Amino acid sequence: MSTPRTLRRRTLALGGLMLPLAGLAACADPVSSATGPGASDPGGSDGGGGGASDAGGSQGTAIDTSGTQELIRASADPEIAALLPEEIAAAGVLRAGTNGAGTAPLAFLADDNTTYIGSEIDIARIVADRLGLTLDLRLTTWENWPLKLEAGEFDVVHANIGINAERLQKFDFASYRAAYMSFLAAKGADFFLEDPASVSGRIIAVGAATNQERILTDWNARLQAEGKEPAQLKNYSSDADTLLALGSGRIDATMGPYASQSFVAARRTDVEVQGRIDAGWPDQTLVAATFPAGSGLAAAYAAALNSLIADGTYAAVQERWGLTAESLPESRVHTQENP
């Protein structure tokens, strides 16, 4: 295993409590590589924080956030590896892009302030293991991952990405988790947010260019068609700004992945989770590994994931991060032709 890159830990004060966060938005586009036999130690994080993500789920269970936890690994399967595109098989490396502004439990800095851990990192690692590849985990931003994936800088992106019709026009997917959203509001708020009617007249923080922003925009259109006051949507560049706005009462709530919202609420006494909305509202969607359309990697990836589901390795990752309720019974390839 390689030594994880040392990254600076940031903390946020809200309501007199301190909450460690890795999900503060970066203005640059750093790249971290991690190498080693089969797959590497963590080197990046997903897009669960700062509103820059699409989905997730957590049951608020106790989660080990130490940097010394034993890594979950998987053995290589030559038959599945034979499904890899020739170029990737020859390189022996899986270049996985991931959102460097990630949030627990999806991807974040451990208590040692140096080691990146989380469910997205674990899933990328065990898939690389199964495919017999070395994991090269690279950091990007939520805004830049589509451009960098199309430019060929990554083979796959693991950034808590939900499948939607617009993305299916450019990308292929291999699903691996259910996708839910929720609201984070002040503890004991005199409202409960869960549907269009409940957000009428509220001030809601939401990440730009995300499924949750699309949901709220659709809800506002419905409210306006019914002659009701729409919600006022606010975009903040970081978790710090968002949570400070919530703590000071400048916003009523923030909408984001259920996984990260639950993780935050389980560790503080001044906020609560409200609602649970499918990220594909009014339909359903899934979280998926994301590839350039036609790259040929999605089939090998789905086969690896199904093998990991069958032998229990996938379940071990889901259980570790409190995501068991969001587990899928199987992975499959999603394309524009076969969504």
C-alpha positions as CSV (number, residue, x, y, z in Angstrom):
1,M,0.0,0.0,0.0
2,S,1.1,3.5,-0.6
3,T,1.2,6.4,1.9
4,P,-1.9,8.6,1.6
5,R,-1.2,12.2,0.6
6,T,-1.3,14.6,3.6
7,L,-4.1,17.1,3.2
8,R,-5.1,19.9,5.5
9,R,-8.1,19.3,7.8
10,R,-10.6,22.0,8.1
11,T,-13.1,22.6,10.8
12,L,-16.3,24.5,11.0
13,A,-17.9,26.1,14.1
14,L,-21.7,26.2,14.2
15,G,-23.8,26.9,17.2
16,G,-20.8,26.6,19.5
17,L,-20.0,23.0,18.3
18,M,-17.1,21.9,16.2
19,L,-17.6,19.6,13.3
20,P,-14.7,18.3,11.2
21,L,-15.4,18.6,7.5
22,A,-13.5,17.6,4.4
23,G,-16.2,19.0,2.1
24,L,-15.0,22.6,1.8
25,A,-15.0,23.5,-1.9
26,A,-11.7,23.9,-3.6
27,C,-11.0,26.6,-6.1
28,A,-8.2,24.8,-7.8
29,D,-8.2,21.3,-9.3
30,P,-5.6,19.3,-7.4
31,V,-4.6,15.9,-8.5
32,S,-3.4,13.1,-6.2
33,S,-2.1,9.8,-7.4
34,A,-1.9,6.7,-5.3
35,T,-0.3,3.5,-6.4
36,G,0.4,0.1,-5.1
37,P,-0.2,-3.6,-5.8
38,G,-3.8,-4.2,-7.0
39,A,-5.2,-1.0,-5.7
40,S,-4.0,1.9,-3.6
41,D,-4.7,3.6,-0.4
42,P,-7.2,6.5,-0.6
43,G,-6.1,9.6,-2.5
44,G,-9.3,11.6,-3.0
45,S,-12.8,12.3,-2.0
46,D,-16.3,12.4,-3.5
47,G,-18.8,15.2,-4.1
48,G,-21.0,14.7,-1.1
49,G,-20.4,18.1,0.5
50,G,-20.9,21.7,-0.3
51,G,-24.1,20.7,-2.1
52,A,-21.9,19.4,-4.9
53,S,-23.2,15.9,-5.2
54,D,-26.2,13.9,-6.1
55,A,-27.2,11.1,-3.8
56,G,-26.5,8.9,-0.8
57,G,-28.0,7.4,2.3
58,S,-27.0,6.7,5.9
59,Q,-28.7,5.3,8.9
60,G,-26.8,7.4,11.4
61,T,-24.8,4.5,12.7
62,A,-21.5,4.8,14.6
63,I,-18.8,5.1,12.0
64,D,-15.1,4.6,12.5
65,T,-13.4,7.8,11.3
66,S,-9.8,6.8,12.3
67,G,-7.0,6.7,9.8
68,T,-5.9,3.3,11.1
69,Q,-8.9,1.2,10.1
70,E,-8.2,-1.9,8.2
71,L,-8.8,-1.5,4.4
72,I,-11.4,-3.7,2.8
73,R,-9.7,-5.4,-0.2
74,A,-10.7,-7.9,-2.9
75,S,-8.8,-10.5,-4.9
76,A,-8.4,-10.2,-8.7
77,D,-10.6,-12.3,-11.0
78,P,-8.9,-13.0,-14.3
79,E,-12.2,-13.8,-16.1
80,I,-13.7,-10.5,-15.2
81,A,-10.4,-8.6,-15.9
82,A,-10.6,-10.1,-19.4
83,L,-13.6,-7.9,-20.1
84,L,-11.5,-4.7,-19.7
85,P,-10.8,-2.5,-22.8
86,E,-7.4,-3.4,-24.2
87,E,-5.9,0.0,-23.4
88,I,-6.8,-0.1,-19.7
89,A,-5.8,-3.7,-19.4
90,A,-2.4,-3.0,-20.9
91,A,-1.8,0.0,-18.7
92,G,-2.7,-1.9,-15.6
93,V,-4.1,1.2,-13.9
94,L,-7.6,2.5,-13.2
95,R,-7.6,6.3,-13.3
96,A,-10.5,7.2,-11.0
97,G,-11.5,10.8,-10.7
98,T,-13.3,11.9,-7.6
99,N,-14.6,15.1,-6.1
100,G,-12.0,16.6,-3.9
101,A,-14.6,18.5,-1.9
102,G,-16.2,15.3,-0.5
103,T,-18.0,14.8,2.8
104,A,-18.4,12.0,5.3
105,P,-19.3,9.2,5.0
106,L,-18.7,9.3,1.2
107,A,-15.1,10.5,1.2
108,F,-13.4,12.6,3.8
109,L,-10.3,13.1,5.9
110,A,-9.9,10.7,8.8
111,D,-9.2,11.8,12.4
112,D,-5.4,11.7,11.8
113,N,-5.9,14.7,9.4
114,T,-3.9,12.9,6.7
115,T,-5.8,9.8,5.5
116,Y,-8.7,9.9,3.1
117,I,-11.4,7.4,3.9
118,G,-15.1,6.8,2.9
119,S,-17.5,4.6,0.9
120,E,-16.7,6.0,-2.5
121,I,-13.0,5.4,-2.0
122,D,-13.6,1.9,-0.8
123,I,-15.9,1.0,-3.7
124,A,-13.3,2.3,-6.2
125,R,-10.6,0.3,-4.5
126,I,-12.3,-3.0,-4.4
127,V,-13.4,-2.8,-8.0
128,A,-9.8,-2.0,-9.0
129,D,-8.7,-5.0,-6.9
130,R,-11.2,-7.3,-8.7
131,L,-10.1,-6.1,-12.1
132,G,-6.4,-6.6,-11.2
133,L,-5.6,-2.9,-11.6
134,T,-3.7,-0.4,-9.6
135,L,-6.0,2.4,-8.5
136,D,-4.8,5.9,-9.4
137,L,-7.3,8.1,-7.5
138,R,-7.3,11.7,-8.8
139,L,-9.0,14.7,-7.2
140,T,-11.1,17.1,-9.2
141,T,-14.1,19.4,-8.5
142,W,-17.8,18.7,-9.0
143,E,-17.9,21.4,-11.8
144,N,-15.0,19.9,-13.6
145,W,-15.4,16.2,-13.5
146,P,-17.6,16.0,-16.7
147,L,-15.1,18.0,-18.8
148,K,-12.1,16.0,-17.5
149,L,-13.8,12.7,-18.0
150,E,-14.7,13.7,-21.6
151,A,-11.1,14.9,-22.1
152,G,-9.8,11.5,-21.2
153,E,-8.1,12.4,-17.9
154,F,-10.0,9.7,-16.1
155,D,-11.2,6.2,-16.9
156,V,-14.1,6.5,-14.4
157,V,-15.5,9.0,-12.0
158,H,-16.6,8.1,-8.5
159,A,-18.2,11.2,-7.1
160,N,-21.6,10.2,-5.8
161,I,-23.1,10.8,-9.2
162,G,-26.8,10.1,-9.9
163,I,-27.9,8.8,-13.3
164,N,-30.2,11.2,-15.2
165,A,-31.3,11.7,-18.8
166,E,-29.0,14.6,-19.5
167,R,-25.9,12.7,-18.3
168,L,-26.9,9.6,-20.3
169,Q,-26.4,11.7,-23.4
170,K,-22.7,11.8,-22.8
171,F,-21.8,9.1,-20.3
172,D,-22.3,5.4,-19.5
173,F,-22.8,4.2,-15.9
174,A,-22.5,1.1,-13.7
175,S,-24.8,1.5,-10.7
176,Y,-23.9,0.6,-7.2
177,R,-26.1,2.5,-4.7
178,A,-29.5,3.9,-4.2
179,A,-29.8,7.7,-4.4
180,Y,-31.6,9.9,-1.8
181,M,-31.7,13.5,-0.8
182,S,-32.8,15.2,2.4
183,F,-32.9,18.6,4.1
184,L,-30.7,19.7,7.0
185,A,-32.5,22.2,9.3
186,A,-32.1,23.7,12.7
187,K,-33.0,21.3,15.5
188,G,-36.7,21.7,16.6
189,A,-37.6,23.8,13.5
190,D,-41.3,24.6,13.3
191,F,-41.6,23.1,9.8
192,F,-40.8,19.8,8.1
193,L,-39.5,19.8,4.5
194,E,-40.3,16.8,2.3
195,D,-42.3,17.9,-0.7
196,P,-43.1,20.9,-2.9
197,A,-45.7,22.4,-0.6
198,S,-43.4,22.3,2.4
199,V,-40.7,24.4,0.8
200,S,-43.0,27.2,-0.3
201,G,-41.6,30.6,0.9
202,R,-38.5,28.9,2.5
203,I,-34.9,29.9,1.8
204,I,-33.0,26.7,0.8
205,A,-29.3,26.3,0.1
206,V,-28.5,23.9,-2.7
207,G,-25.4,23.1,-4.8
208,A,-25.4,24.4,-8.3
209,A,-25.8,22.0,-11.2
210,T,-26.9,19.1,-9.0
211,N,-29.9,16.8,-9.0
212,Q,-31.1,18.5,-5.8
213,E,-31.1,21.9,-7.5
214,R,-33.0,20.4,-10.4
215,I,-35.6,18.9,-7.9
216,L,-36.1,22.3,-6.2
217,T,-36.4,24.1,-9.5
218,D,-39.1,21.6,-10.5
219,W,-40.8,22.0,-7.2
220,N,-40.8,25.8,-7.6
221,A,-42.3,25.5,-11.1
222,R,-45.1,23.4,-9.6
223,L,-45.6,26.0,-6.8
224,Q,-45.8,28.9,-9.2
225,A,-48.3,27.0,-11.4
226,E,-50.5,26.6,-8.3
227,G,-50.2,30.3,-7.5
228,K,-48.0,29.6,-4.4
229,E,-44.8,31.3,-3.3
230,P,-41.7,29.4,-4.6
231,A,-38.7,28.7,-2.4
232,Q,-35.7,31.0,-2.6
233,L,-32.7,29.0,-3.7
234,K,-29.2,30.0,-2.5
235,N,-25.9,28.6,-3.8
236,Y,-22.9,28.6,-1.6
237,S,-19.3,27.7,-2.6
238,S,-18.6,25.5,0.5
239,D,-19.9,23.6,3.4
240,A,-18.5,26.3,5.7
241,D,-20.6,29.0,4.1
242,T,-23.7,26.9,3.9
243,L,-23.6,25.8,7.6
244,L,-22.7,29.2,8.8
245,A,-25.8,30.5,6.9
246,L,-27.9,27.9,8.5
247,G,-26.6,28.6,12.0
248,S,-27.2,32.3,11.6
249,G,-30.7,31.9,10.3
250,R,-30.0,33.3,6.9
251,I,-31.4,30.1,5.3
252,D,-34.1,27.7,6.6
253,A,-32.4,24.6,5.4
254,T,-29.9,23.0,3.0
255,M,-30.7,20.2,0.6
256,G,-28.1,17.6,0.0
257,P,-27.3,13.8,0.0
258,Y,-29.1,11.9,2.7
259,A,-25.8,10.1,3.5
260,S,-23.9,13.3,4.4
261,Q,-26.8,15.1,6.0
262,S,-27.4,12.1,8.3
263,F,-23.7,11.9,9.2
264,V,-23.7,15.5,10.2
265,A,-27.0,15.3,12.2
266,A,-25.8,12.2,14.1
267,R,-22.8,14.1,15.5
268,R,-24.4,17.3,16.6
269,T,-27.3,18.5,18.7
270,D,-28.3,21.6,16.8
271,V,-29.4,20.3,13.5
272,E,-31.8,17.6,12.2
273,V,-32.5,15.7,9.0
274,Q,-35.9,16.3,7.3
275,G,-37.4,14.3,4.5
276,R,-36.0,11.6,2.2
277,I,-36.5,12.3,-1.5
278,D,-35.3,10.1,-4.4
279,A,-32.6,11.9,-6.3
280,G,-34.4,11.2,-9.5
281,W,-37.7,12.8,-8.3
282,P,-40.4,12.3,-9.6
283,D,-38.8,9.1,-10.9
284,Q,-36.1,7.0,-9.3
285,T,-32.4,7.1,-9.9
286,L,-29.2,5.4,-8.7
287,V,-25.6,6.3,-7.8
288,A,-23.2,5.0,-10.4
289,A,-19.6,4.8,-11.5
290,T,-19.4,7.1,-14.6
291,F,-17.6,6.5,-17.9
292,P,-17.2,8.2,-21.2
293,A,-20.0,7.0,-23.5
294,G,-18.8,4.0,-25.5
295,S,-15.6,3.5,-23.6
296,G,-16.4,-0.2,-23.0
297,L,-15.4,0.0,-19.4
298,A,-18.9,-0.1,-17.9
299,A,-19.5,-3.8,-18.6
300,A,-16.3,-4.9,-16.9
301,Y,-17.1,-2.6,-14.0
302,A,-20.6,-3.9,-13.5
303,A,-19.3,-7.5,-13.7
304,A,-16.7,-6.7,-11.0
305,L,-19.4,-5.0,-8.8
306,N,-21.7,-8.0,-9.2
307,S,-18.9,-10.4,-8.2
308,L,-18.2,-8.2,-5.1
309,I,-21.9,-8.2,-4.3
310,A,-22.0,-12.0,-4.5
311,D,-19.0,-12.6,-2.3
312,G,-20.0,-10.1,0.4
313,T,-17.2,-7.6,-0.1
314,Y,-19.6,-4.9,-1.3
315,A,-21.8,-5.5,1.7
316,A,-18.8,-5.0,4.0
317,V,-18.2,-1.6,2.5
318,Q,-21.9,-0.6,2.8
319,E,-22.1,-1.7,6.4
320,R,-18.9,0.0,7.4
321,W,-20.2,3.4,6.3
322,G,-23.8,3.0,7.4
323,L,-25.2,2.6,3.9
324,T,-26.7,-0.9,4.1
325,A,-30.2,0.4,3.4
326,E,-29.0,2.0,0.2
327,S,-27.4,-1.2,-1.1
328,L,-28.3,-2.7,-4.5
329,P,-28.9,-6.4,-5.2
330,E,-27.0,-6.0,-8.5
331,S,-25.2,-3.6,-10.7
332,R,-26.0,-3.1,-14.3
333,V,-24.8,-1.0,-17.2
334,H,-26.9,2.2,-17.9
335,T,-26.5,3.9,-21.3
336,Q,-28.6,6.3,-23.4
337,E,-29.9,3.3,-25.4
338,N,-30.6,1.3,-22.2
339,P,-31.1,3.7,-19.3
